[in-house]
Amino acid sequence: MIGDAVRVMRIATGEETGDVQDDVKNAAAKELGSKGEKKRAANMSPERRAEIAKKADPPPL
C-alpha cells in the first residue's frame, strides 16, 4: 500500500510516467469483456438499458 502511494507521488511530480503495462492476458480479457458487454446490451430492452444508465449516472450537484 505504501509502495502505491509512493508511485502516485512520483507520477504527480513527474519523476515517473503513469503508463500502465498491458500484457497479453489482459488484452484477451478486455476483448472478451467487450464482446460480452455488446451481447448483453443487444439482449436487453431499451427500457432496461435506460434504467441501468439512470442508476450509473449520479445526479448533477
PyMOL commands that set and color helices and strands:
alter all, ss='L'
color gray80, all
select helices_A, chain A and resi 2-13+24-43+46-56
alter helices_A, ss='H'
color red, helices_A
deselect
rebuild
show_as cartoon
